[in-house]
Amino acid sequence: MEDCIFCKIINKQIPSEIIYEDDEIIAFKDIQPVAPVHVLVVPKKHISSVMDLKEEDKALIGKIYSVIQKLAVELGVEKEGFRVVTNCGENAGQTVKHIHFHILGGKKLALTM
């Protein structure tokens, strides 16, 4: 998608602090972190939201969670705990229409809903 900021990061049109990349997934530090550890894990395939996932995306989502596990260890949050957040839709706070997963940690996170 031409106007998608994450697609631009994936295509190296916008700089970011990439901490992981393979053929299907990219992970980079959030530019407006809400926790000491705040990383976005994004599939390179443009999928607008959870509601747009297809049957063929199941393996990709499984791989994303494997990357999240690996990054949690590398970022040092696996023992104390971390949060994985995926927003779906405007009312949930999804501001970029490209599915992505926030890894949040490095401090005690508030329970808010």
Secondary structure, DSSP 8 states (H G I E B T S, - for coil): -TT-HHHHHHTTSS---EEEE-SSEEEEE-SS-SSSEEEEEEESS---SGGG--GGGHHHHHHHHHHHHHHHHHTT-TTT-EEEE---SGGGT--SSS--EEEEESS------
